[in-house]
Amino acid sequence: MEHPMTAPVKAQVGAAEWDTRVNLAAAYRLVALYGWDDLVFTHVSARVPGSEHHFLINPYGMMFEEITASSLVKVDLAGRKVMDSPYEINPAGFTIHSCIHAAREDVACVMHIHSLNGVAVAAQKQGLLPISQQSLFVLSSLAYHDYEGVALNAAEQPRLVADLGDKSYLMLRNHGLLTAGASPADAFLYMYIFESACAIQVRAQSGGGELTRIPDPILAGIRAAAREVTRGLGSSLVWPGLLRKLDRSNPGYRE
């Protein structure tokens, strides 16, 4: 069914922004498809191409599986709407995203989820363990941020940005997972690997046996390999296939 806002929104934005809207809407629906959504909570944000201060985020109250390119709301760093929309956003939910976008010009998309496996590992004192190949890719660019309560306080933002640094993965202790990528495709690929590593850890621990940790020299060497294996694959290989999968299972995100 065609979304009633499709024609007006598409007519008001350039081709680059519309492409970002389509890919961001797809990312939301893929988060739902893989079971990482938390009802209407958490967010995925994307920088509007060519703009330093405008971003796209989900309309608050809409399920991730319902998000469309037209329903995404354009806001500034303060979470204020900068384009007419019948939808509102959750300004508090943009607290985490806005400070990362402001601090990291290389980050075009920030994905934050409360997946059960992710929160389970985020609650563990040792965090993510080097026990799988997936974990090594994450550990090559992983940071941690201690829990400070529900992310409503702007005073937390400098500490969050400092903890993330130049990393692509952030484990929010007792809270969830976050990835920062150059596109929705990259942020999603990072999150797929991140969530997979957490799921493997929870399953391995549930077996009750002693875990085999991957030796430190291999972890050190994986940093170079991770750059080669994952760089560009989000947009060039994985993403087109994911969009085809989504077109079969839950089309309509392009509206």
Backbone hydrogen bonds, N-H to C=O, Kabsch-Sander energy under -0.5 kcal/mol:
donor,donor_aa,acceptor,acceptor_aa,energy
6,T,3,H,-1.8
9,V,5,M,-2.4
10,K,6,T,-2.6
11,A,7,A,-1.9
12,Q,8,P,-1.0
12,Q,9,V,-0.9
13,V,9,V,-1.0
18,W,14,G,-2.3
19,D,15,A,-2.3
20,T,16,A,-2.0
21,R,17,E,-2.7
22,V,18,W,-2.5
23,N,19,D,-2.2
24,L,20,T,-2.7
25,A,21,R,-2.7
26,A,22,V,-2.1
27,A,23,N,-2.0
28,Y,24,L,-2.2
29,R,25,A,-2.1
30,L,26,A,-2.5
31,V,27,A,-2.2
32,A,28,Y,-1.8
33,L,29,R,-2.5
34,Y,30,L,-2.3
35,G,32,A,-1.4
36,W,31,V,-2.5
37,D,31,V,-0.6
38,D,41,F,-0.7
41,F,38,D,-2.5
43,H,112,H,-0.5
45,S,110,V,-2.5
46,A,56,L,-1.8
47,R,108,A,-2.9
48,V,54,H,-2.6
51,S,48,V,-2.1
55,F,75,V,-2.8
56,L,46,A,-2.9
57,I,73,V,-1.8
60,Y,88,E,-2.5
62,M,59,P,-1.7
64,F,39,L,-0.6
66,E,63,M,-2.0
67,I,63,M,-0.6
67,I,64,F,-1.0
69,A,253,Y,-1.8
72,L,68,T,-1.0
73,V,57,I,-3.0
75,V,55,F,-2.8
75,V,73,V,-0.5
76,D,80,R,-1.7
79,G,76,D,-2.2
82,V,74,K,-2.3
83,M,74,K,-0.7
93,G,90,N,-0.9
94,F,90,N,-0.7
94,F,91,P,-0.9
95,T,92,A,-1.3
98,S,94,F,-3.1
99,C,95,T,-1.2
100,I,96,I,-1.2
101,H,97,H,-2.6
102,A,98,S,-2.3
103,A,99,C,-1.6
104,R,100,I,-2.3
105,E,103,A,-0.6
107,V,104,R,-1.3
108,A,106,D,-0.7
108,A,181,G,-2.1
109,C,181,G,-2.2
110,V,45,S,-2.1
111,M,179,T,-2.5
112,H,43,H,-2.2
113,I,177,L,-2.2
114,H,36,W,-0.6
119,V,115,S,-2.7
120,A,116,L,-2.1
121,V,117,N,-2.1
122,A,118,G,-2.4
123,A,119,V,-1.2
124,Q,121,V,-1.6
127,G,124,Q,-1.3
131,I,129,L,-2.0
136,L,132,S,-1.4
137,F,133,Q,-1.4
138,V,134,Q,-1.5
139,L,135,S,-3.1
140,S,136,L,-1.3
141,S,138,V,-2.1
142,L,139,L,-0.7
143,A,169,Y,-1.9
145,H,171,M,-2.2
148,E,149,G,-0.6
152,L,150,V,-2.4
154,A,152,L,-0.6
156,E,153,N,-1.7
157,Q,154,A,-1.2
160,L,156,E,-2.1
161,V,157,Q,-2.6
162,A,158,P,-2.2
163,D,159,R,-2.3
164,L,160,L,-2.3
165,G,161,V,-2.4
167,K,164,L,-2.2
168,S,141,S,-1.0
169,Y,141,S,-2.2
170,L,178,L,-2.8
171,M,143,A,-2.8
172,L,170,L,-0.7
172,L,176,G,-2.4
173,R,145,H,-2.2
173,R,171,M,-0.9
174,N,122,A,-1.0
175,H,172,L,-2.3
176,G,172,L,-2.3
177,L,113,I,-1.9
178,L,170,L,-1.8
179,T,111,M,-2.5
180,A,168,S,-2.2
181,G,109,C,-2.6
187,A,183,S,-2.5
188,F,184,P,-2.2
189,L,185,A,-2.3
190,Y,186,D,-2.7
191,M,187,A,-2.0
192,Y,188,F,-2.6
193,I,189,L,-2.0
194,F,190,Y,-2.5
195,E,191,M,-3.1
196,S,192,Y,-2.0
197,A,193,I,-2.3
198,C,194,F,-1.9
199,A,195,E,-2.6
200,I,196,S,-2.5
201,Q,197,A,-1.9
202,V,198,C,-2.5
203,R,199,A,-2.2
204,A,200,I,-2.7
205,Q,201,Q,-2.6
206,S,202,V,-1.7
207,G,203,R,-0.8
207,G,204,A,-0.8
208,G,205,Q,-1.4
213,R,211,L,-0.7
214,I,130,P,-3.6
218,I,215,P,-0.8
219,L,215,P,-1.6
220,A,216,D,-2.6
221,G,217,P,-1.8
222,I,218,I,-1.4
223,R,219,L,-0.6
223,R,220,A,-0.7
225,A,221,G,-1.1
226,A,222,I,-3.3
227,R,223,R,-1.4
228,E,224,A,-1.4
229,V,225,A,-2.9
230,T,226,A,-2.5
231,R,226,A,-0.5
231,R,227,R,-1.3
233,L,230,T,-1.0
234,G,230,T,-0.8
236,S,232,G,-2.6
237,L,233,L,-1.6
238,V,233,L,-2.6
239,W,233,L,-0.6
239,W,234,G,-1.6
241,G,237,L,-0.9
242,L,238,V,-2.1
243,L,239,W,-2.5
244,R,240,P,-1.9
245,K,241,G,-2.3
246,L,242,L,-2.5
247,D,243,L,-2.5
248,R,244,R,-1.4
249,S,245,K,-1.8
250,N,246,L,-3.3
255,E,252,G,-1.6
